[in-house]
């Protein structure tokens, strides 16, 4: 059967459609007469810089935020009333970057959350488990219905959320940054499941800052910029330079290069790792990072790269081996000793590990330096705002000021606040895990520039990731596989060779 032509696609009734949607929050216009048309059977990408309006449109499409102007339609019909939550769930669902699964409940309970009794006041547990197994079997989700949700991998939590959405009858699923916390193999498996579900009549709206992923999985791409719709085009007809230009309003210039002098082998390392071991995760690892050097630590999901980084910064305790900063071994394990020794840290998940959302930008940016804010336990708001104000300027954080709540910022600006906190101590060593996860193309450029500047100032930088763009500035890349070093590459490495090493294909 031949695929539909463009004219035939144009005549299809959209599974979901936003028409002339405007949404304001006070004086801020979050969406300005935007449109979106999602055709059944075609995975559709929605891309744009942080603050472009993507998240607001998701809220409108899922009925959480009624539009001030315009309308939402499903299958050509007007959307349900805002209070008709069952009506919305039957038409659309969103799997967010931050999981909505309740960790202390079983998979079966999460699948039928709020419906455990199937209309009755008493839960029939055997029926609940049987219904859960049937649902998971139908959509080929390989998890045990009795498992606690906290024990699921990120990948399986997403699949459980998708299955829960499908159980309401929805066949239009929004995926919000679904790959942000997944490694390469898990991303491939997720994409395979998306294609399988698409073949079974499920349509996806895919929101991601990873443009290569949008081209890999999506047939259509819509671009938002500054709260407005810029363009919609088939992915096959939209070149990547044109896409970036549409997202940013201009072409992206080449990375500004900060002059760095690569340290000689004779330079004493700022960070030394010797014989570091955690059974089942990594074993007998040794490497060094010199002042001013940027070293990448790359590998797949089972490589142990994240565990190594979290051991260096004190989040995990090594069974054997040592970590030294400036030639001085860390005598005690823990975050505080590592911080005092001169290690700054950017964690892999800014939401759960990097920020306190109820606090201001100023408070978050200075969490690591309370001693600089005052004496005898009395903190100076003026000093805090001065330090945070400098970080806002240096890192180009788009904010009203240090007093603004960090929860009000876009993802890219939140990540910059995490960087500001890590840099506030003027660290000798800076360790970063997945440093640009979930941020837009311009924010990525800014954050990479921050790392280059830090290295130029003499900081030893360790970048822990499987994202190739995050490794571009590295002087060396060390590849971990199953807890052991498999390869080392000098600057100028070939993408395919590095990926093959990470995936165990070399």
C-alpha positions, 0 to 999 in steps of 0.5 A: 500500500503506497503512503498517502500523498501530501494532498491526501494528507492535507484532506485528512481530519487532524487527530489534534489541532490548535487554531489561533490559540492565544494564552496570556499570563498577566502581561506576558503573552505565552502563545500568540495566535499559534496553530498546530495540526497533527495528522493521524499516523505521523509522528510530529515534532514540536521544537523551539528554544526555551520560552518559545511556548511549547510547554504552554501549548501542551497545557492547552492541548491537554486541557490544563490551561484554557486558551484566552483566544482560539480553540483546540479540536480533536478529530475535527470536533471542539475539545471537551469542557475544561472540567470534563477530565475524562473527556480530555483523557480519552483524547490526549495524554502527555508523558512528561520529562518529570514522571507522574508515576507514584513511586510507592505504588505498584505498576498495577495501581499506577496503571489504574490510578483513581480507577482501582475499583472499576466503579466500585468502592472496594478494590478487587485486587485479583481483577486489578492485576489481571486487567493490568497484565492484559493492558501491558500485554496488549501494548507490549510493555515488559514489566511485572504488574506487582513491581513497585514503580520506584524500582522501574527504570526511566525507560519502563516508567515512560512505557507504563505512563504511555500504557496508562494513557492508552487505557483511557482510549487516547490515541494521541500522546504527547512526549515531552523531552522523552529522551532527556534521561535515557542513554543511547540503547534506551533511546533506540528501544523507545523509538522502536516502541513509538514506531510499533505503537504508531503502526497500531494507530497511535499518533505522537507529538514529540517535543525535544531539544535534540534535533537529530532525534526529531529528524530520526523519529518524526515526519513533520516538524513545527517550530515555535519562536517567541510565543509564535508559530514560525513554520510547519514542514515535512522533516524530509524537506527541512534542512537542519540549518534552516530549522536552526535559523527558524528556531533562533531567528538567525543562523547559529554562528560557529562556537566562539572559541576561548583561547585555552592552553592545553596543559603539558603532561608534566603539569600536576593533575588537579584531579587524580583517581586511582584504583576506584572500585564499586563492585557491580558498577566499576572496577580499578579505575584510574585517570587524571585531569590537569588544570585547564583540561577538559576530559570527557567520560563517555559510555552507554547506560551500563558503562558506569560513567554516572556512578564514577562521577557521583563517587568522585563528588561524594554521592556514592562511597567507593569500596576501594581506591582514592580521589585526590584534588591538587595532590591531596587525597580526600580522607572522607567520603561525602558531598561536603568533603568533596566540596571543601576540597574544591570539587564543583558539581552539576548533577544529571537531573536539575529537577530532582538533584540540582534545584530547590524549586521553592527558592529564588534564583539567588538562594539556589545560586549561592547554596554552596557558599553560605559562608560568603553571605554573612557571619554567625549564621546571619545571611546578607540578602544584599550580598546574596543578590550581588553574587547572584546578579553577577552569575545572571550576567555572566551566564546570560540567565533570562530572569527578572532578577535574583529574587525571582523563583527558579521554578518560573524559569525555562529549562535552559535558564534553570540549568544555568542556575545549576552551573552558577551554584557549581561555579560559585565556589571557584572550584579547582575541579568541575564535574558535570553529568549530562550538562546540556540535557533538556536545553535548547540549541542557544543555551547549549552554546552558552553552557559550552562557552561557560565550560571553555571559559572555566577551563581557560581559567585553570579549572579541570573539567570532567564532562560525563555524558553520551551526548556527542555535542557535549564532548566537542570541546574535550581535549580527551575522551575516555570511554567506559564499558561495563565499568572498565576503560575500553578506549581513549580518544584525543581531540579530533575523534571521529563520531562513528568511531566514538559511538562504536566504542561506547556501544561495544561495536569496536 
